[in-house]
Amino acid sequence: MKIEVMDTTLRDGEQTTGVSFNVGEKLAMAKLLIEELNIDRIEVASARVSEGEFDAVKRITEWAKKNNFLDRIEVLGFVDGDISLKWIQNAGAKVINLLTKGSLKHVQGQLRKTPEEHMNDVSKLVDKATSMGIDVNVYLEDWSNGMLTSPDYVYFVIGELKKMNIKRIMLPDTLGVLNPDQTFEFCTEMVTRFPETHFDFHAHNDYDMAVANVFSALKTGISGIHTTVNGLGERAGNAPLASVIGILNDHLKLQNSLDESKITRVSKIVEQFSGLRIPENQPITGYNVFTQCSGVHADGDSKDNLYFNNLMPERFGRNRRYALGKTSGKANIKKNLEELGIELDSEEMKKITQRVIELGDKKKTVTIEDLPFIIADVLKSSSVKDAIKIRNYNLSLAHDLRPLASISMEINGNRYDETAVGDGQYDAFMKALWRIYKKLDKVHPILSDYWVSIPPGGKTDAFVETMITWDYKGVEIKTRGLAADQTQAAIEATIKVLNVIEEGTLTRQANWKDKFEQ
């Protein structure tokens, strides 16, 4: 049986505190979810929320109609006569996910109606939707509490819904109260009592069991699962799409349409749009999850891939890395040096390993790009020539004026000066720098991520660590700057990446050269 995946990042995910997507972002994410990840269905909005929401749905449905995806676009609607239906129709959508009450407490406490009255209202709306050419799926809001406290009500409601023209019945653990045993029991009850019904399961993560509950639901024969990218959602969020991919493909081996190779790219874009960073240890999409930190692990991988599992990073468009820090051994250092095409004898390896461990003890981050500089410092060699240097710079910030940067650089012994304005001091610095590069017809790296870390405590003189991720001809490079001033730290990281690239071109070492000249 093929499992349907409905992603609700654009609707339920936007209920994350502080997250709001604009029209362009919603359209871009809709395209990514359907065209790249091949999600079966996406829930893009709630009806009647705002004019901006209406515009976003209209843009999405216009695109979807041109590309024959319109039946995969869904909008949350309410039992409100025909108000939601007209909103959805005017926005160009053809599917309503109707929010009904899945527990007796909600019907009596919120609607002040009897179950029969509520179902009569729903029936009228479904008939109206059918006459308007709108397909209906039904959410049983608070279904999990309904099964815990009023199961007979749930059975009555589903029995009534089955008499109506409804495509899917969706079972949300609205408050995230279920555990995997309860999920298995209640979903089994659904598919056993109503075997011809298409049921979706919608998990929330309040007890950190959303993914485990999805696993249990799938084992019962549930037809569909709801997810969000990066686990976005109200309170503790929803089941993360990436984790559900792992469950479907590896543990349950259930047929699905998802293209797992695109999940990292989509997760990164949603991270940018939402403003919420992916935790570094987030399964599959977190930055560190394919990184071996222990030297023992690196040694085992070198000998026989002893610390690999089925979650191979290449499946998700990623690569395995070996961290550099106080738990690093020679094997970690060697793995990173192999990437750079640098060879050291045993005594040199011992000295470099010791320095990396010392830096880790001081809580300093070490990246692969730091290694040539560490080697030059420890071995007192001239392997890193600092071909690019900042002679001096002046940054100006004044109220109601754009920031100004004047810089003087030395590149391979020649001096270059430039001035530029920008949207911030670092932006002005970068614009001046790239003007110099343009004059020299040099290709420069593209900044793809910028992360600032300030120690807790609120001290104004605290050192700031700036970690910048760059893209240079398709290769990801990370460089770090450490200074009392954030802009100065960013400038340090910038000059470091330029020297990494310059040195990579100059040394002509095979692997190093291939990386940067492909």
C-alpha positions in Angstrom: 0.0 0.0 0.0 1.3 3.4 -0.9 1.3 5.9 2.0 0.1 9.4 1.3 2.1 12.2 2.9 0.3 15.5 3.5 2.7 18.3 4.5 1.2 21.2 6.5 4.3 23.4 6.8 2.5 26.3 5.1 -0.6 26.1 7.4 0.2 24.3 10.7 3.9 25.1 10.5 3.1 28.8 10.2 1.4 28.5 13.6 4.9 28.3 15.1 5.4 31.3 17.5 7.2 34.0 15.6 6.9 32.4 12.1 5.0 34.1 9.3 5.6 33.5 5.6 4.9 36.1 2.9 3.2 35.4 -0.4 6.5 34.8 -2.3 7.8 32.5 0.4 4.7 30.4 0.4 4.7 30.0 -3.3 8.3 29.1 -3.4 7.8 26.5 -0.7 4.7 25.0 -2.4 6.8 24.5 -5.5 9.6 22.9 -3.6 7.3 20.6 -1.7 5.5 19.3 -4.8 8.1 19.6 -7.6 11.2 18.6 -5.8 10.1 16.5 -2.8 7.1 15.1 -4.6 4.8 15.5 -1.6 1.3 14.0 -2.3 -0.6 16.9 -0.8 0.1 20.2 0.9 -2.1 22.2 3.2 -1.3 25.8 2.4 -3.5 28.0 4.6 -6.5 28.5 6.8 -9.5 30.2 5.2 -10.6 33.7 6.3 -7.3 34.5 8.0 -6.2 37.6 6.1 -5.9 39.3 2.7 -2.3 38.3 2.6 -3.3 34.7 3.2 -5.9 34.9 0.4 -3.3 36.3 -2.0 -0.8 33.6 -1.2 -3.4 30.8 -1.8 -4.5 32.5 -5.1 -0.9 32.6 -6.3 -0.3 29.0 -5.3 -3.5 27.7 -7.0 -2.8 29.7 -10.2 0.6 28.0 -10.4 -0.9 24.6 -9.4 -3.6 24.8 -12.0 -1.1 25.5 -14.8 0.9 22.4 -13.7 -2.0 20.0 -13.0 -1.4 20.0 -9.2 -4.6 21.7 -8.1 -6.0 18.6 -6.5 -2.9 18.5 -4.3 -3.5 21.9 -2.8 -5.7 21.9 0.4 -7.0 24.7 2.6 -8.3 24.4 6.2 -11.9 25.5 6.5 -14.6 25.8 9.2 -18.2 24.7 9.8 -19.5 28.2 9.1 -22.2 27.8 6.5 -20.6 28.7 3.2 -18.2 31.4 4.3 -15.1 29.2 4.2 -16.3 27.5 1.0 -16.7 30.8 -0.8 -13.3 32.0 0.4 -11.6 28.8 -0.8 -13.5 28.9 -4.1 -12.5 32.6 -4.7 -8.9 31.7 -4.0 -9.0 29.1 -6.7 -8.7 26.0 -4.5 -10.6 22.8 -4.9 -10.1 21.0 -1.6 -11.3 21.9 1.9 -9.9 20.3 5.0 -13.0 20.8 7.2 -12.4 21.3 10.9 -15.0 19.4 12.9 -15.1 18.3 16.5 -13.5 14.9 17.4 -14.4 14.9 21.1 -17.7 15.3 23.0 -16.0 17.9 25.3 -15.3 20.1 22.3 -18.8 19.8 20.9 -20.5 20.6 24.1 -18.0 23.0 25.6 -17.1 25.1 22.5 -20.0 24.7 20.1 -22.7 24.3 22.8 -24.4 21.8 20.5 -25.4 18.2 20.6 -23.5 15.6 18.4 -26.6 15.4 16.2 -26.8 19.1 15.7 -23.1 19.3 14.9 -23.3 16.5 12.3 -26.4 18.2 10.7 -24.3 21.4 10.2 -21.5 19.4 8.7 -23.8 17.5 6.4 -25.2 20.7 5.0 -21.7 22.1 4.4 -20.5 18.9 2.7 -23.6 19.0 0.3 -22.8 22.7 -0.4 -19.2 21.9 -1.1 -20.1 19.1 -3.5 -22.4 21.5 -5.4 -19.5 24.0 -5.7 -17.1 21.3 -7.0 -15.0 21.3 -3.8 -13.7 18.0 -2.4 -13.9 17.6 1.4 -11.5 16.0 3.8 -12.5 16.2 7.5 -10.3 16.9 10.6 -11.7 15.4 13.8 -10.2 18.1 16.1 -9.2 16.7 19.5 -9.7 13.1 18.2 -7.1 11.7 20.6 -8.9 13.1 23.7 -12.1 11.9 22.1 -10.8 8.4 22.1 -9.5 8.7 25.6 -12.7 10.2 27.1 -15.7 9.7 24.7 -15.0 6.9 22.2 -18.7 6.3 21.5 -19.0 9.9 20.3 -16.1 9.3 17.9 -17.7 6.2 16.5 -21.0 8.0 16.1 -19.3 10.9 14.2 -17.4 8.7 11.9 -20.5 6.7 11.2 -22.3 9.9 10.2 -19.4 11.2 8.1 -19.3 7.9 6.1 -22.8 8.8 4.9 -21.5 12.0 3.4 -19.4 12.8 0.3 -16.0 12.9 2.1 -12.7 11.7 0.7 -10.6 11.4 3.9 -11.0 11.5 7.6 -8.0 12.9 9.4 -7.2 11.9 13.0 -5.2 14.6 14.9 -3.6 14.2 18.2 -4.4 17.9 18.6 -2.8 18.4 22.0 0.0 15.9 21.5 -1.2 13.7 24.4 -0.8 10.2 23.0 1.9 7.7 23.5 2.8 5.0 20.9 0.8 2.3 22.6 -2.3 4.4 22.6 -1.8 5.6 19.0 -1.5 1.9 17.9 -4.6 1.0 19.9 -6.8 3.9 18.7 -5.7 3.7 15.0 -6.2 0.0 15.0 -9.7 0.6 16.3 -10.4 3.1 13.4 -9.2 0.9 10.6 -10.9 -2.2 12.0 -14.3 -0.6 12.6 -14.2 1.3 9.3 -12.1 -0.8 6.9 -13.0 1.1 3.7 -12.2 4.5 5.1 -9.1 6.5 4.2 -7.7 7.7 7.5 -4.8 10.2 8.0 -2.9 10.6 11.2 -1.7 14.0 12.4 0.8 14.0 15.3 1.9 16.8 17.6 5.1 16.6 19.6 4.3 17.9 23.1 5.7 14.8 24.7 8.5 14.4 22.1 6.6 11.3 20.7 5.3 12.6 17.4 7.6 10.5 15.3 7.1 7.4 17.5 3.4 7.9 17.2 3.6 8.2 13.4 5.5 4.9 13.5 2.8 3.2 15.5 0.0 4.7 13.3 1.6 3.4 10.1 1.9 -0.1 11.5 -1.9 -0.3 11.8 -2.6 0.4 8.2 -3.4 4.1 8.3 -3.4 5.5 4.8 -1.8 8.9 5.3 0.5 10.8 7.5 0.8 14.6 8.1 4.2 16.3 8.5 5.9 19.6 8.6 9.4 20.5 7.3 11.8 20.8 10.3 9.0 19.9 12.6 7.5 23.4 12.6 4.1 23.7 14.3 2.2 25.1 17.3 3.8 24.6 20.8 6.3 21.7 20.4 5.6 21.3 16.7 4.6 18.4 14.4 6.3 15.3 13.1 9.3 16.4 11.0 9.1 15.3 7.4 12.8 14.2 7.3 12.2 11.7 10.2 9.1 10.4 8.7 11.0 9.7 5.5 13.4 7.6 7.5 10.6 5.6 9.1 8.8 5.0 5.8 11.9 3.9 3.8 14.0 2.1 6.4 12.0 0.8 9.2 8.6 0.0 7.7 9.7 -0.1 4.0 6.3 1.4 2.9 5.8 2.6 -0.6 5.7 6.4 -0.9 6.4 9.1 -3.5 8.9 11.2 -1.6 12.3 12.1 -3.1 14.5 11.9 0.0 17.6 13.3 -1.9 15.9 16.8 -1.8 15.0 17.0 1.9 18.2 18.8 2.9 17.8 21.5 0.4 14.2 22.1 1.2 14.8 22.0 4.9 17.5 24.7 4.5 15.2 27.0 2.5 12.4 26.6 5.1 15.0 27.4 7.8 15.8 30.6 6.0 12.1 31.6 5.5 11.0 30.7 9.0 14.0 32.3 10.8 14.2 29.2 13.0 17.5 27.3 12.8 17.5 23.6 12.4 19.0 22.1 15.6 22.5 20.8 14.8 21.6 17.4 16.1 18.2 17.2 14.3 18.0 13.7 12.6 18.9 13.7 8.9 18.9 17.5 8.4 20.9 18.8 11.4 24.4 20.0 10.5 26.2 17.5 12.9 24.2 14.3 12.3 26.6 12.9 9.7 29.7 14.0 11.6 31.9 11.6 13.5 33.5 13.2 16.5 35.3 10.4 18.2 38.7 9.4 16.9 37.8 5.8 17.5 34.9 6.1 15.1 37.0 7.7 12.4 39.5 4.9 12.8 36.8 2.3 12.5 35.4 3.9 9.4 38.8 4.0 7.8 39.2 0.2 8.4 35.8 -1.1 7.5 33.1 1.5 7.7 32.4 0.2 11.2 30.3 3.2 12.3 28.0 3.5 9.3 24.3 2.8 9.3 21.5 2.8 6.7 21.2 6.6 7.0 24.0 7.2 4.6 24.4 11.0 4.1 24.6 10.7 0.3 20.9 9.6 0.3 20.0 13.1 1.5 22.3 15.1 -0.6 25.0 15.3 2.1 28.5 14.1 2.9 30.1 12.5 6.0 32.4 14.7 8.0 34.9 14.1 10.8 34.9 16.7 13.6 38.0 18.4 14.9 38.2 18.9 18.6 39.3 17.5 21.9 38.0 14.0 21.2 39.7 13.9 17.8 42.4 11.3 17.3 44.9 10.9 14.5 42.2 9.2 12.4 40.0 12.3 12.4 42.9 14.6 11.5 44.0 12.2 8.7 40.5 12.1 7.2 40.4 15.8 7.0 43.9 16.1 5.6 43.0 13.6 2.9 40.2 15.9 1.8 42.8 18.7 1.5 45.4 16.6 -0.2 47.9 17.2 2.5 50.3 14.5 3.8 52.2 14.6 7.1 54.7 12.2 8.6 53.9 10.6 12.0 55.7 13.1 14.1 54.0 16.0 12.4 50.6 14.3 12.8 51.3 13.9 16.5 52.0 17.7 16.9 48.9 18.7 14.8 46.7 16.3 16.7 47.9 17.7 20.0 47.2 21.3 18.9 43.6 20.5 17.8 42.9 18.8 21.1 44.3 21.9 23.0 42.0 24.1 21.0 39.0 21.8 21.7 39.8 22.0 25.4 39.5 25.8 25.2 36.1 25.3 23.6 37.3 26.7 20.3 35.7 25.5 17.1 38.1 24.0 14.5 37.0 23.5 10.9 38.7 21.7 8.1 39.6 25.0 6.6 41.5 25.9 9.8 43.9 23.0 9.3 46.4 24.6 6.9 46.7 27.5 9.2 47.2 25.3 12.2 49.9 23.3 10.3 51.7 26.5 9.3 51.6 27.7 12.9 52.6 24.4 14.6 55.2 23.3 12.1 56.5 26.9 11.5 56.2 26.1 7.8 55.4 28.4 4.9 52.7 26.2 3.5 50.1 29.0 4.1 51.4 32.2 2.7 48.6 34.6 3.7 48.5 35.7 0.1 45.6 38.0 0.9 45.9 40.5 3.8 43.9 43.4 5.1 46.3 46.3 5.5 43.7 48.5 7.2 40.0 49.3 7.0 37.7 52.0 8.3 34.0 51.4 9.0 31.7 54.3 9.4 28.2 54.1 11.0 26.1 57.3 11.4 22.5 57.9 12.1 20.3 58.3 9.0 23.3 57.6 6.7 24.2 54.3 5.0 27.3 52.6 6.5 30.5 53.3 4.7 33.6 51.0 4.4 37.1 52.0 3.1 39.5 49.1 2.8 43.1 48.6 1.8 44.2 45.1 0.8 47.3 43.3 -0.2 46.9 40.5 -2.7 50.0 38.6 -3.7 52.1 41.6 -2.8 50.1 44.2 -4.6 48.0 46.9 -2.8 44.4 47.6 -3.7 42.1 50.3 -2.1 38.3 50.6 -2.4 35.3 52.2 -0.8 31.6 51.2 -0.7 28.4 51.8 1.1 26.1 49.0 2.3 23.1 48.1 4.4 25.4 47.4 7.4 29.1 47.8 8.2 29.9 44.2 7.2 27.8 44.5 4.0 29.7 47.7 3.1 33.0 46.0 3.8 32.0 43.1 1.5 30.8 45.3 -1.3 34.2 47.1 -1.2 36.0 43.8 -1.2 34.1 42.4 -4.1 34.8 45.5 -6.1 38.5 44.8 -5.8 37.9 41.2 -6.9 35.8 42.4 -9.9 38.7 44.6 -11.0 41.1 41.6 -10.8 38.5 39.3 -12.5 38.7 37.0 -9.6 35.8 34.6 -8.7 34.7 35.1 -5.1 32.8 32.8 -2.8 29.1 33.3 -2.0 28.0 33.7 1.6 25.3 31.1 2.3 25.0 31.2 6.1 26.1 33.5 8.8 26.0 32.4 12.5 27.1 34.5 15.5 27.7 33.0 18.9 28.0 35.2 22.0 28.7 33.6 25.4 25.8 33.9 27.8 26.0 36.4 30.6 25.4 39.6 28.7 28.9 41.1 29.0 29.5 43.8 26.4 33.2 42.9 26.1 32.6 39.2 25.5 34.3 37.6 22.5 32.1 36.9 19.6 32.5 33.9 17.4 31.3 34.3 13.8 31.0 31.1 11.7 30.3 31.8 8.0 29.4 29.1 5.5 30.5 29.9 1.9 29.8 28.3 -1.5 32.7 28.4 -3.9 32.1 26.6 -7.2 29.7 24.2 -5.5 32.0 23.4 -2.6 30.9 24.3 0.9 33.6 26.0 3.1 33.2 27.1 6.7 35.5 29.7 8.3 35.5 31.1 11.8 36.4 34.5 13.2 36.8 35.4 16.9 36.9 38.9 18.2 35.4 41.3 20.7 33.5 43.0 17.8 31.0 41.0 15.6 32.0 42.8 12.4 35.7 42.3 13.1 35.0 38.6 13.7 33.2 38.4 10.4 36.0 40.1 8.6 38.5 37.6 10.1 36.3 34.7 8.8 36.1 36.4 5.4 39.9 36.9 4.9 40.4 33.3 6.0 38.1 31.9 3.3 39.9 34.0 0.7 43.2 32.6 1.7 41.8 29.1 1.8 40.7 29.5 -1.8 43.9 31.2 -2.9 46.1 28.6 -1.2 44.0 25.8 -2.7 44.7 27.2 -6.2 48.4 27.9 -5.5 49.5 24.6 -3.9 48.4 22.5 -6.9 48.0 19.5 -4.7 45.7 17.1 -6.5 42.7 16.6 -4.2 42.9 20.2 -3.0 43.1 21.5 -6.6 40.3 19.3 -7.8 38.0 20.5 -5.1 38.4 24.2 -6.1 38.8 24.0 -9.9 36.1 21.5 -10.8 
